[in-house]
Structure formats: structure tokens, C-alpha cells
């Protein structure tokens, strides 16, 4: 089973593939040709750097294409009052006596440093489909877990600024 993606994620991936094939690939091939023209390839740093960049671009294209082939497409529409994809959720962590706000996203857009939590993370799995006021147990592993309380849910549909993860 592959990644869980929304239609918007698929569109962003397809756009990146097209950009990499039509723009980045041409630039990378030109850079390799130019560096090759400088002579002795065994000590030509520019040639090796250009080849590395070209190969990295091709790897990214193959990675994204493979991801699309194996992906499970899910809807990003959630029921009223339920935690769903692209919702901004305020969660109270009982053990820490702290409240945090984050956006629930697919793993391809997950970035905890910018407040985007994946639906495949322990917190994401636990709160998905829950309602405001619910007290939810977040299972980290067989021996560790903690409780959170969902304080508020704001429905959003805008994911235009969410970037897909690189590697």
C-alpha cells in the first residue's frame, strides 16, 4: 500500500513531475553537456556535480511517479464538527497542561515544524473523525500513550500553500 493522497496532492505531484521533466531535465542535460566540454572528466568537478544533479532530478521524478501509481486517494471533505483533512484543530495535551493548534494533512504534506500533522502520525490517527470536546487516547506504542482533548475544529479547504515533502 502506498501513500494516502487527496486529489489536490495528486495535482501538486503531477505539476512537479511536469516541471521536472520539461524544465529541470533540460537544464540538467545542458549543464552536463557544458561541463563535459571542459575536458578531462576524471578531475572535472563541474561534470560530476552536473551528473549528480541530473540523477537527483530523475530519481525524484521516478519517486513521484511510483507514488502516484501506488497511492490511495481519499476525500479531504470532512463532516461538520468532525476532525478531518485540512482542518485546523486545537488540542489540549493533559500530561503537559498545554494547548497546541495544528492542521491535519496527508503524510506527503506533513511538517510538524510548521504546524502540519499527518493523519498517519499517532496524534493524527487518534483524532481523525473525532468531535470537539472528545477526550482521546493517543497510542504511541504498546507501552506508551497519553490523553488529549479536542478544544476546537476549524474547517478549511485551502491547501494551496501546503508544499509536498521533498527528499
Secondary structure as GFF3:
##gff-version 3
##sequence-region A 1 167
A	DSSP	beta_strand	4	5	.	.	.	ID=ss1
A	DSSP	alpha_helix	7	19	.	.	.	ID=ss2
A	DSSP	pi_helix	20	24	.	.	.	ID=ss3
A	DSSP	alpha_helix	25	36	.	.	.	ID=ss4
A	DSSP	alpha_helix	45	70	.	.	.	ID=ss5
A	DSSP	beta_strand	72	73	.	.	.	ID=ss6
A	DSSP	beta_strand	88	93	.	.	.	ID=ss7
A	DSSP	beta_strand	98	105	.	.	.	ID=ss8
A	DSSP	three_ten_helix	112	114	.	.	.	ID=ss9
A	DSSP	beta_strand	116	118	.	.	.	ID=ss10
A	DSSP	alpha_helix	122	127	.	.	.	ID=ss11
A	DSSP	beta_strand	135	139	.	.	.	ID=ss12
A	DSSP	beta_strand	145	154	.	.	.	ID=ss13
###
